[in-house]
Amino acid sequence: MKLEVIKTGSGAAGYPVPVLFVHGAWHGAWCWQENFTGYFAERGFDCYSFSMRGHGKSGCEGVFHLSSVDHYVRDLESVVRQIGMEPVLVGHSMGGLVVQRYLMEHGAPAAALMASVPPYGIMGFVLRVARRHPRTFLKFLFTLNPRVAVSTRELVDDLFFSAETAPECVDRCFSEIGTESSRAAIEMMAVRFPRAGKVGDVPVLVLGGEDDKVFTTREVRATARAYGVEPRIFEAMGHDMMLDAGWRDAADVIINWLEEQTDRISRGGTER
């Protein structure tokens, strides 16, 4: 199975290890290419983004809707092996869950969790969709197809973006949005929760947006508490923090935090 992997950077970066960006549900490597990877590369980072199986331009073995969270973790493992060095991991939404479950079995120099699946899963998000978009919720119950939640531009705009985001950005996102595995969605509701207590000694940064309609600031703070850190909450920021109007603010916080970790990462970076 071939996974889409995109490298951005000169190959002679000033930062001691690369950064690997891990997308969320319905997204792919494309969501990082819009702003983040180029911006990070300009600041001296070698960047990788990839699409999990069945997302973006990646292939998929078997029936996509039977793909599990563990399958996505195996995809992440495969890309890390391809890079050949333990990278810093930046996970968004479902990608934050995938990063955390990866860290239960592997190390990393550091990890940033952006609007990540909280410690108790996505049931809160599902109930909010039921209240805000009851017809969409009923369609999901009848079909068990998560694609219905992002089936219109209006839904994508409402769920993923703040009011500050330019319409053209929403248009581009809607044109790229794909489907999501039914099995993975059900697992995130009831089975495959993050397990912060099983993550090793990895520095973790937690970020979220005040206008996020997928995971609330309360849920972001729960993720931060699980790691014993203070979250960074951004005003007027929606769920898609890498695409929203204030994306540069979020990127700068991650970059500055990673620069603070440079000495420790330089001592601890290991070749695979």
N, C-alpha and C positions, 0 to 999 in steps of 0.2 A: 504494500500500500504506500503510495507516494503522498507525502504531506507538503503543502505549500510552505516554504521557509524563505523569508526575505531578509537579507542582510543590508544594513545601512551603516555606513561609516568608512573611514579611510583604510582600516586595517592597521593603522599606526596610532591608535587612540592613546590619549594621555591617561585614561582611567585604567586601573590594573586588571579589571575583569569586564567582560561584556554585560549588557543588559538584555534580558529576554522578556518580551511582552506577551502576555497570555490573555486572549480575548474572552469575552463573556458569551452568554447564550445569544443565538441568532446572528452573531457577529463573526468576524474573521480577521485575518492579518490586515485587511484594508483599513480597519478602524484606527490602527496605530500609524499607518502611513500618511494619513491626512495631515497630522500635525506633529505627533510626538517623536517619531523616530528621526526625522530630519532635524528637529530642534535639539534632541539629545546628541545627535552626531556633531552638530555645530559646537556643542559644549564639550566635546572630547570623548564621547562614549562610542564604542562599537555596539550597534544595536541589532537585535534579531526579533522578528515577529513571525508567527506561524499561524496557520489555520488548523484547528483540530479536525479530525476525520469528519467528512460530510459538511464542512464549513468552507467558505471561501472557494479556493481552487484545489482543495485537498480531496483525495479519493476517499472511499469508504469500503471496508470489507464487510460483506453481509448486508443485512437490513439496517439502514441508518437508524430507524426509530427504536432499534434494540441496543443502540450504543449506550454504554453506561458511563457514569462518572469515572469509574476505574479505567475504562477504555481511554478516556481523555487524559487521565494521569499517565497512562502508558505512552500516549502520544507525546506528552511533555518530556517524559524520560528519553524517548527516541531523539527528540530535537536536542536535548542537553548532550547526549552522546555524540551527536553530529557536530555540535560546537566544539567539543573536546575539552572544555573547561567549565567548572561550575560557575554559572552566571548569576548575577543579581536577577531576581524574579519580580516582575510587576504584573499583578493579576487584577483584572477588572471583573466585578460581578461574579458570574459563575467561574470565571478564570481565577478569582480569588479563592474560591473553594478548591479548585484543581490545584492551585499552588500550595494551599495548606495541607491537602492530603498528600501531595508529593513530598512535602517537608516532614511528614510522619515517617518516611522511609529513607529520605536523603537529606544531605546538607545543602546549604547555599550561603554565599557571603552575606546576603541581606535580602529582604523581601518587602515590597510595598503592596498593600491591599487597597484598591480603589473601589469604593461602593460595593464591597464584597458581600457575598452570601453570609448572613450572620450565624452565630453559633447554633441557633435553633432552626435553621433552614428557611425555606421560602414561603411557608404557609401564610405569613403575614402579608406578603406581596399578593398571593393568590386571593386572599379575602379582600384586599383593597381593590383588585381588579373586579371582583364580584360586585362590590359596591359602586364603583365608578363606571363600569362597563358591563352591566348584567347580561346583555345579549351576547357579548363576546365570551363571558364566563360560561354561559349555557352551551355555546358552540363547543367550547373546550371540553365540557363534561360529556357531550355526545360524541365527540371525535377523538378526544385525548391527543389532539394535535396542537402542540404549543404555538404553531405558526399563526393560529387565529388571533393571538394576542397582539401580533404586529402586522396584521393583514391589510391595514390601511395607513395612509400617511398620517392621518389624524391620531391614530393610536400611537404610532412611533413618536410623533411630536409630543403627545401628552405624557407618555411613559418615560422618555429618554432625555428630554431637553427642557431647559428653563425658557422663560419668556424672552430672555435676552438673545437667544440663539437666532442667527440669520436664517430665513426661510430656505435659502439655497443649501445651507448645511443640512437641514432636515431633509430636503429633497434628495441630496446625495446619499445620505444614510438610508433612506427608504429604498432607494434603487439598489442598494447593496445587501440589505437585510435578507437573511435566508431563513430556513426552517430550523427547528431544534428537535433533538431526540425526545420522544415521549418517555422512554425509560429514564433518561437522565432527569427530566423534569419531575417525574414521580419520586425518584430517589432523593432529589433535593427537598421535597416536601416531607419525607418521612424516614429516610434511611441514611443517606450519605451526608451527614452534617460535618462541619469543620471540627477538628479535635485539637484545639490549641494546646491542651495539656500533653499531647504526644509529640508536639513539635520540639525539636532540639533547641540548642542555644543559638538561635538565629535572630538578629535584630529585625524588628518588624515595625513598619510605618503604616498607620491606618488613616485613610482619607475618606471624606464623604461630602455630599452637597446638601445644603439646606432645602433646595427645591427638588430633591430626588423623590420621585413617586414610586420607585421600585423598592428601595430600602431606605427607611426613615433615619433621621439623625439618631433616634433612640437605638435603632439596630446597629448603626455604625459605632455608637458608643459601647454597645455590648461586645462587638468584635474587639474594640480597643481594650476593654476591661479584661477580656480573655487573655490578652498578651501583656497586661500590666503597663500599658502605655496610654498617653493622652492622644485622642484623635485630632486630626486637622479637619475642621469643618469649614467649608467655603460658602459664603453668602451667594445667593442668586446662581447656584450651580445645580444643574440637573444630574441625572444618572450617568449619562455618557460623558464623563469628566474629560476624556481625551478629545472630545469633539465639541463640547459645549462652548459658549462664548468665552468663558473664563479659563479655557484649557491651559493657557500659558502660566497662570497662577499655580495651578496644580503641578504642572511640569517643574516649575522653579522650586517648589517645596521638595519634591522628590530629588531633584538634582542637588540642592543644597544639603539635604539630609545625607545623600550618598557621599558627597564631598567630605562631610563630617566623619564618615566611616572609612575614609580612604586608608589611613594608616593601619587600622585593624585588618581591613580587607587585603592590603598589600602583604601583611604578614601571614594571612591565613589562606590566600588563594592557592588552590591546588589543581594540578593537571589531572585529567581522568585517564 
